[in-house]
């Protein structure tokens, strides 16, 4: 599948829930959100059918996200079913890690290939502040468990926010030096109209890189397995790598190969783009697989050339990041 700009689309990110067990200040309001009832989101059977159709069109990699995907019960069944599709060669999840350690072995046995952890601080008190929850020890257990199970790669996504965790950049690099983690620094994005976002809190990845070079020797590395926009660097003498994702200062849209599907069954060509293709309504009116394929192709044709995040999220964009899938 190629979009109108010639990009091959082979990667589907699926939000399986809008629920989350954390309340990160830049993502979700403290009081939570108006949750969809079970009928309002796709069932696992419906998700599987859509993945199967996507696979027939050219989808090869699937990432399950949320909200927090592990709060949805029986996620391993969905992973097992997707793993049986011969065209799918990579299944991953993005998680905050709070529930991961207890489910890790079951997840791996079900066919989960790799995992991304969203971790913005290595300090327990700051973790409690930014997430509004006291669960840092569970996240540490999750990171340890992923290494024990030899999941590969184990990535850590860290949003760098000036005045909050920019003084921990070298701590994260040290983590990747001592353990086989792939730490990716992500520029702070306006991913909602919440008050926490301020442009002067954004630190560019060039600034982050200059900070790191004061204490570490780094050199460009080969790409780490998995679809992603990060530019990776080896740390001299280290076991892992560091990466930089620059949606604000150096967007990577020309290489984008993904579609995003919300928990409500809306297909988006871009995180920022407000246009959506409604798969759920079509599914529930009994359309054929061929009709659903045409909807996939419509979404691909709507995929914009590039995002407009530098202009802000915009009040007219009714969905927040946690409703689209991180």
C-alpha positions as CSV (number, residue, x, y, z in Angstrom):
1,X,0.0,0.0,0.0
2,X,1.4,3.4,-1.0
3,X,-0.2,6.7,-0.1
4,X,-0.5,9.7,-2.5
5,X,3.1,10.8,-1.7
6,X,4.6,7.4,-2.5
7,X,5.2,6.3,1.1
8,X,4.7,2.5,1.7
9,X,2.1,2.0,4.5
10,X,2.8,-1.2,6.4
11,X,2.4,-0.3,10.1
12,X,-0.8,-0.1,12.1
13,X,-1.0,1.4,15.6
14,X,-4.1,0.3,17.4
15,X,-5.5,1.9,20.6
16,X,-7.3,-0.9,22.4
17,X,-8.7,1.4,25.2
18,X,-8.9,5.1,26.1
19,X,-8.5,4.1,29.8
20,X,-5.3,4.6,31.7
21,X,-4.1,3.9,35.3
22,X,-1.9,7.1,35.3
23,X,-2.8,10.7,35.0
24,X,0.2,12.3,33.4
25,X,0.0,16.0,33.5
26,X,0.8,16.6,29.8
27,X,-1.7,14.0,28.7
28,X,-4.8,13.5,30.9
29,X,-6.7,15.6,33.3
30,X,-6.5,14.6,37.0
31,X,-10.2,13.7,37.2
32,X,-9.9,11.4,34.3
33,X,-12.1,11.4,31.2
34,X,-15.5,10.4,30.1
35,X,-15.0,6.7,29.3
36,X,-16.6,4.9,26.5
37,X,-18.7,1.9,27.4
38,X,-17.9,-1.5,26.1
39,X,-20.1,-1.1,23.1
40,X,-18.4,2.2,22.3
41,X,-15.1,0.6,21.6
42,X,-14.1,-2.2,19.3
43,X,-14.2,-5.7,20.5
44,X,-11.1,-7.9,20.2
45,X,-13.0,-9.9,17.5
46,X,-13.6,-6.6,15.5
47,X,-9.9,-5.5,16.0
48,X,-8.7,-8.9,14.8
49,X,-10.9,-8.7,11.7
50,X,-9.6,-5.3,10.8
51,X,-6.0,-6.4,11.4
52,X,-6.6,-9.4,9.1
53,X,-8.0,-7.1,6.4
54,X,-5.1,-4.7,6.8
55,X,-2.6,-7.5,6.6
56,X,-4.2,-8.6,3.3
57,X,-3.5,-5.1,2.0
58,X,0.1,-4.8,3.2
59,X,0.2,-4.2,7.0
60,X,3.1,-6.1,8.4
61,X,3.6,-4.6,11.8
62,X,1.1,-3.9,14.6
63,X,1.6,-1.9,17.8
64,X,-1.1,-2.0,20.6
65,X,-1.4,1.2,22.6
66,X,-4.0,3.0,24.7
67,X,-4.6,4.8,27.0
68,X,-2.8,2.1,28.7
69,X,-3.3,-1.2,26.8
70,X,-2.6,-3.5,29.7
71,X,-5.7,-2.2,31.6
72,X,-7.8,-4.0,29.0
73,X,-8.4,-7.6,30.2
74,X,-7.4,-10.6,28.1
75,X,-5.1,-8.6,25.8
76,X,-2.9,-11.7,25.4
77,X,-5.8,-13.4,23.5
78,X,-5.8,-10.6,20.9
79,X,-2.0,-10.9,20.6
80,X,-2.2,-14.6,20.1
81,X,-4.8,-14.2,17.4
82,X,-2.9,-11.5,15.6
83,X,0.3,-13.6,15.9
84,X,-1.4,-16.4,13.8
85,X,-1.7,-14.1,10.8
86,X,1.1,-15.1,8.5
87,X,1.6,-11.6,7.0
88,X,2.2,-10.0,10.4
89,X,5.9,-10.3,11.4
90,X,6.1,-7.9,14.3
91,X,3.7,-7.3,17.3
92,X,4.6,-4.7,19.9
93,X,3.0,-2.7,22.7
94,X,3.6,0.7,24.2
95,X,2.9,0.7,28.0
96,X,3.6,2.8,31.1
97,X,4.9,-0.4,32.7
98,X,2.7,-0.4,35.8
99,X,1.0,-3.7,35.0
100,X,3.7,-5.2,32.9
101,X,5.8,-7.3,35.3
102,X,2.9,-9.5,36.4
103,X,1.8,-10.1,32.7
104,X,5.2,-10.2,31.1
105,X,5.7,-13.9,30.7
106,X,2.1,-14.4,29.4
107,X,2.6,-11.6,27.0
108,X,5.8,-13.0,25.6
109,X,4.3,-16.5,25.2
110,X,1.3,-15.0,23.4
111,X,3.6,-13.7,20.7
112,X,4.6,-10.2,21.8
113,X,8.0,-9.4,20.1
114,X,9.0,-6.2,21.8
115,X,7.9,-3.5,24.2
116,X,8.2,0.3,24.5
117,X,8.0,1.8,28.0
118,X,6.9,5.4,28.5
119,X,9.1,6.6,31.4
120,X,9.8,10.3,31.8
121,X,11.8,10.3,35.1
122,X,14.0,7.9,37.1
123,X,13.1,9.7,40.4
124,X,10.3,8.4,42.5
125,X,9.1,11.7,43.7
126,X,9.1,13.3,40.3
127,X,7.3,10.2,38.9
128,X,4.6,10.7,41.5
129,X,4.3,14.4,40.5
130,X,4.1,13.9,36.7
131,X,1.8,10.9,36.8
132,X,-0.2,11.8,39.9
133,X,0.3,8.2,41.0
134,X,2.7,6.4,43.3
135,X,3.8,3.5,41.1
136,X,7.4,4.0,40.3
137,X,8.6,0.7,41.9
138,X,6.2,-1.2,39.6
139,X,7.8,0.5,36.6
140,X,11.3,-0.4,37.8
141,X,10.1,-4.0,38.1
142,X,8.8,-3.9,34.6
143,X,12.0,-2.7,33.1
144,X,13.9,-5.4,35.0
145,X,11.5,-8.1,33.9
146,X,11.7,-7.2,30.2
147,X,15.5,-7.6,30.3
148,X,15.2,-10.9,32.2
149,X,12.9,-12.2,29.5
150,X,15.4,-11.1,26.8
151,X,12.7,-9.1,25.0
152,X,14.4,-7.4,22.1
153,X,14.5,-4.5,21.7
154,X,13.3,-3.0,25.0
155,X,12.8,0.7,24.3
156,X,12.3,3.5,26.8
157,X,10.4,6.6,25.5
158,X,11.3,9.8,27.5
159,X,9.6,13.1,26.8
160,X,12.1,15.8,27.8
161,X,10.5,18.8,29.5
162,X,12.6,21.8,30.6
163,X,12.4,22.4,34.3
164,X,11.1,19.0,35.0
165,X,13.5,16.2,33.8
166,X,16.1,17.9,31.6
167,X,18.5,17.4,34.6
168,X,18.0,13.6,34.2
169,X,19.1,13.3,30.6
170,X,22.5,11.9,31.6
171,X,20.9,9.5,34.1
172,X,18.9,8.0,31.2
173,X,22.0,7.7,29.0
174,X,23.7,6.0,31.9
175,X,20.8,3.5,32.1
176,X,21.4,2.7,28.4
177,X,25.1,2.5,29.0
178,X,24.8,-0.1,31.8
179,X,21.9,-2.1,30.4
180,X,20.7,-3.1,26.9
181,X,17.9,-0.5,26.8
182,X,17.3,1.7,23.8
183,X,16.4,5.1,25.3
184,X,14.7,7.5,22.9
185,X,14.4,11.2,23.8
186,X,11.2,12.7,22.5
187,X,10.7,16.4,22.0
188,X,7.8,17.8,24.1
189,X,4.7,18.1,21.8
190,X,1.5,20.0,22.1
191,X,-0.6,16.9,22.1
192,X,-3.7,18.4,23.7
193,X,-5.1,21.7,24.8
194,X,-4.2,21.1,28.4
195,X,-2.6,23.8,30.4
196,X,0.7,21.9,31.1
197,X,2.0,22.5,27.5
198,X,4.2,25.6,27.1
199,X,6.5,26.1,24.2
200,X,9.4,27.3,26.4
201,X,9.3,23.8,28.1
202,X,10.3,22.2,24.8
203,X,14.0,21.2,24.5
204,X,15.1,20.3,20.9
205,X,17.0,17.1,20.3
206,X,20.1,19.1,19.2
207,X,20.1,20.7,22.6
208,X,19.7,17.3,24.3
209,X,22.5,15.8,22.1
210,X,24.9,18.6,23.0
211,X,24.1,18.0,26.7
212,X,25.0,14.3,26.3
213,X,28.2,14.9,24.4
214,X,29.7,16.7,27.4
215,X,30.0,13.4,29.3
216,X,29.6,10.6,26.7
217,X,31.1,9.7,23.3
218,X,28.3,8.8,20.9
219,X,28.3,7.8,17.3
220,X,25.6,7.1,14.8
221,X,24.3,3.5,15.1
222,X,22.4,1.2,12.8
223,X,18.6,1.4,13.1
224,X,17.3,-0.6,16.0
225,X,14.6,-3.2,15.1
226,X,11.1,-1.9,14.9
227,X,9.4,0.8,12.9
228,X,10.1,4.3,14.2
229,X,11.4,7.7,13.4
230,X,14.3,7.7,15.9
231,X,17.9,8.5,14.9
232,X,20.0,6.1,17.0
233,X,23.5,6.5,18.5
234,X,25.8,4.0,20.1
235,X,27.4,5.0,23.4
236,X,31.1,4.1,23.5
237,X,31.5,1.1,25.7
238,X,27.7,0.9,26.4
239,X,25.3,-2.0,26.2
240,X,22.3,-0.1,24.8
241,X,21.7,2.8,22.5
242,X,20.1,6.3,22.7
243,X,17.8,7.7,20.1
244,X,16.2,11.0,19.2
245,X,12.7,11.6,18.0
246,X,12.2,15.2,16.7
247,X,8.6,15.8,15.8
248,X,9.0,19.6,16.4
249,X,12.4,20.6,15.3
250,X,13.0,18.2,12.4
251,X,9.8,16.3,11.4
252,X,10.2,12.9,9.9
253,X,6.9,12.8,7.9
254,X,8.5,11.9,4.6
255,X,9.4,8.5,6.2
256,X,6.1,7.9,7.9
257,X,4.7,4.4,7.2
258,X,1.8,4.2,9.7
259,X,-1.9,4.4,10.2
260,X,-3.5,4.9,13.6
261,X,-6.8,3.3,14.7
262,X,-8.6,4.6,17.7
263,X,-10.4,2.4,20.3
264,X,-13.6,3.6,18.7
265,X,-12.6,2.2,15.3
266,X,-11.6,5.5,13.6
267,X,-8.7,5.3,11.2
268,X,-6.3,8.3,11.0
269,X,-3.5,8.8,8.6
270,X,-1.6,11.1,11.1
271,X,-1.7,11.7,14.8
272,X,-2.4,15.4,14.1
273,X,-4.8,15.1,11.2
274,X,-8.4,15.6,12.2
275,X,-9.9,13.6,9.3
276,X,-11.0,10.1,10.3
277,X,-12.4,7.1,8.5
278,X,-15.1,5.3,10.5
279,X,-14.5,1.6,10.5
280,X,-16.7,0.7,13.5
281,X,-20.0,1.9,12.0
282,X,-19.2,0.0,8.8
283,X,-18.3,-3.2,10.7
284,X,-21.5,-3.1,12.6
285,X,-23.7,-2.6,9.6
286,X,-22.5,-5.9,8.2
287,X,-20.3,-4.7,5.3
288,X,-18.1,-7.1,3.4
289,X,-14.3,-7.4,3.9
290,X,-13.9,-5.8,0.4
291,X,-15.9,-2.7,1.6
292,X,-13.7,-2.5,4.6
293,X,-10.6,-2.7,2.4
294,X,-11.9,0.3,0.5
295,X,-12.2,2.2,3.7
296,X,-8.5,1.4,4.6
297,X,-7.5,2.7,1.2
298,X,-9.6,5.8,1.7
299,X,-7.7,6.5,4.9
300,X,-4.4,6.0,3.2
301,X,-5.3,8.5,0.5
302,X,-6.3,11.0,3.1
303,X,-2.9,10.8,4.8
304,X,-1.3,14.3,4.7
305,X,2.1,15.1,3.5
306,X,3.2,16.3,6.9
307,X,1.9,17.2,10.3
308,X,1.1,20.7,11.6
309,X,2.1,20.2,15.2
310,X,4.2,23.4,15.3
311,X,0.9,25.3,14.9
312,X,-0.4,23.7,18.1
313,X,-3.0,21.0,18.6
314,X,-5.9,23.3,18.0
315,X,-9.2,23.5,19.8
316,X,-11.0,22.1,16.8
317,X,-9.2,18.8,17.2
318,X,-11.7,17.1,19.4
319,X,-9.5,14.1,20.4
320,X,-6.5,14.1,22.7
321,X,-3.5,11.9,22.4
322,X,-4.8,9.3,24.8
323,X,-8.0,9.0,22.6
324,X,-6.0,8.3,19.5
325,X,-3.2,6.0,20.7
326,X,0.3,7.0,21.7
